[in-house]
């Protein structure tokens, strides 16, 4: 990632999290934003989720945002309305910081396409 792209990603991420903090009272981190996307994609409204369900919601969010680059494809919903995804393209091997940057870029794309 060149410096200009890094700065753009950083600015877009700050704008997004600042906007979300206005709705939720505090600035969310990446995991918090992924959780919100998971809840949105589940479409069942806010409720108390078990620890396992929270992990599943994060998985739903990651699959959804990475589907923009063709890594995952929605296969359908189960009987309880939970989306199920299938990996269709191998993810690149990235260090932790690069993984975070990739997820943030995809999260920003999600909000541009799905929420705007």
Buried (B, 14 or more C-beta within 10 A) or exposed (E): EEEEEEEBBEEBBEEBBEEBEEEEEEBBEEEBBBBBBBBBBBEEEEEEBEEEBBEBBBBBBBBBBBBBEEBBEBEEEEEEEBBEBEEEEEEEEEEEEEEEBBBBBBBBBBBEEEEE
